[in-house]
């Protein structure tokens, strides 16, 4: 089972992860992840292309997050 399949099974097959779900996957707090993403660091550089903004909410593409995790 790949990382992408694991994430899809864990979060009900959703193609997008919320900030809370991504924080859970990365074992970080929601606010800690938000601060990390706002800075200029390696993590934010890798996750920035995964970001999708819908209205005022920020989501992350599950497939792209899985690729980032597999690379690490």
C-alpha positions as CSV (number, residue, x, y, z in Angstrom):
1,X,0.0,0.0,0.0
2,X,1.4,3.4,-1.0
3,X,1.5,6.5,1.0
4,X,-1.2,8.1,-1.2
5,X,-3.5,5.0,-0.7
6,X,-3.0,5.2,3.0
7,X,-3.9,8.9,3.2
8,X,-6.9,8.3,1.0
9,X,-8.1,5.5,3.2
10,X,-7.5,7.4,6.4
11,X,-9.4,10.5,5.3
12,X,-12.3,9.0,3.4
13,X,-11.0,9.2,-0.1
14,X,-10.8,13.0,-0.2
15,X,-8.4,14.3,-2.8
16,X,-7.7,17.3,-0.6
17,X,-6.4,17.5,3.0
18,X,-7.3,20.3,5.4
19,X,-4.6,22.1,7.4
20,X,-5.7,20.1,10.5
21,X,-5.4,16.8,8.6
22,X,-2.0,17.7,7.2
23,X,-0.8,18.7,10.7
24,X,-2.0,15.3,12.0
25,X,-0.1,13.5,9.2
26,X,3.1,15.4,9.9
27,X,2.7,15.1,13.7
28,X,2.7,18.9,14.3
29,X,0.2,21.2,15.9
30,X,-2.1,23.2,13.6
31,X,-0.6,26.5,14.6
32,X,3.0,25.2,14.4
33,X,2.4,24.0,10.9
34,X,0.8,27.3,9.9
35,X,3.9,29.2,11.2
36,X,6.2,26.8,9.4
37,X,4.4,27.2,6.1
38,X,4.5,31.0,6.4
39,X,8.3,31.0,6.7
40,X,11.0,30.5,4.1
41,X,12.2,27.0,4.8
42,X,12.6,23.5,3.3
43,X,9.2,22.3,4.4
44,X,7.3,25.3,3.1
45,X,9.1,25.2,-0.2
46,X,8.1,21.5,-0.7
47,X,4.4,22.0,0.4
48,X,3.8,25.3,-1.3
49,X,3.0,23.7,-4.7
50,X,0.5,21.3,-3.0
51,X,-1.6,24.2,-1.7
52,X,-5.1,24.9,-3.0
53,X,-7.1,27.9,-1.8
54,X,-10.9,27.6,-1.9
55,X,-12.5,30.7,-0.6
56,X,-10.7,31.5,2.6
57,X,-9.7,28.0,3.4
58,X,-6.4,26.3,2.5
59,X,-6.2,22.7,1.4
60,X,-3.4,20.5,0.2
61,X,-3.5,17.9,-2.6
62,X,-3.3,14.5,-1.2
63,X,-1.3,13.1,-4.1
64,X,1.3,15.9,-3.9
65,X,1.6,15.5,-0.1
66,X,2.1,11.8,-0.5
67,X,5.0,12.5,-3.0
68,X,6.6,14.9,-0.6
69,X,6.4,12.3,2.2
70,X,7.8,9.6,0.0
71,X,10.8,11.8,-1.0
72,X,11.7,12.5,2.6
